[in-house]
């Protein structure tokens, strides 16, 4: 399968999932019980979500950059030097 086709399929899948999640949130909001959260609670929830996504993105970027630049090769070589059977 070509890269362009696989990218289009992946983007289509992501779009479908986002549309389904949005529909679930919009339609399911009316079914929630009468629980009220203050604006401070919504703000804290929003900050938690944003910081969690940023942290995940940063850690993923560090993992990818480290792998591409070969930062983990020295650790791999140290394990091989210690136990040649690996």
Order of alpha helices (4+ residues) and beta strands (2+ residues): alpha-alpha-alpha
